[in-house]
Amino acid sequence: MPETPLNGDIDQRGELALSSPDFEVEEQMPDWTGYVNENENPELEITGVPDGTESLVMVVDDPDAQPVAGHTWDHWFVWNIDPDIGTIPRDWNAKDAMEGFNDYVEQGYGGPSPPEGSHDYRFKLLALDSTLEVPAETRKTRVGSAIAMNVDVLAATQIVGTYHADQGTAF
């Protein structure tokens, strides 16, 4: 997989912060976030967006899927998020942003569904100095390449939540 700012862990950069009232960092996410349950994204609170930010990009992925899927599983990625959003609500309709296709080959959020055990889910957020001109049909690698080639990342952060296979039926 090509190196882009969206692959792998995100190192904290700047004051940008992401949190959720629905789960504590590195703790279990609610059952309803799971793909085979309600399949709703958790509420996410964004603070510390730096001056000059034109858009935000968010990625949710599962690096623990590599032994089964052969790659990090992409559950959700959204770009051109308004930097003044403050809160991404539960079960967000991202009509004012762009949502790409997840690894379920569906556009939008696709919740956790680990085949066994507990997996970590990274919620990664980047503040960019411009918007991205890529179509909605785009996958994460293309968006990451567009950032790497044409855009300055002003700040970045990530949080991790966990989800256990017992929370839902495996996909």
C-alpha positions, 0 to 999 in steps of 0.5 A: 500500500502506498505511503500517504498521510491517511495510512498507519497511525497518525502522530499528534500534530498541533492542538487538534483533538478528537473525542467521543461522549459515546466511548472512552479512548482505547475502550469499548465502543457501543454495540450500536456502532457495529455493522451488523447492529444499528451501524451508526457512527458514534458522536465525535467532538472536534476541538483545536482546529487551527487557523487557516484550516479549509477542510477536515478529513476523517478516516476510521480503519481497523489495522487488526483486520490485516491477518484476515483481510490482508490489509487494514480494513477501511470503515469510513472516510470523509473529506471536505468536512467543514472545519467549523463543524465542532461535533459530528453527530451520531449517525451523521448524514454527511451531505455537506462533505464527501464520503468515500467507499469503505471496504464493504464497498459501500459509500459512508460509514460501515461499522466494526465487525471483527470475525473474532476477538477484540479489534482496535478502530482508529479514528483519524482526523487531519486539518488541511489548508484546502479542500480536495477536488476528488469525486465521491467514488474515490477510495482512501488511497487516492484521497491520501495521494491527493493530500500528499501531492497538493495539500498542507496538513496543518494538524492531525490527531487520532483516537482508538476505540475497541469492538469485540466480535461478541458485540455482534454477529461477524460479517 
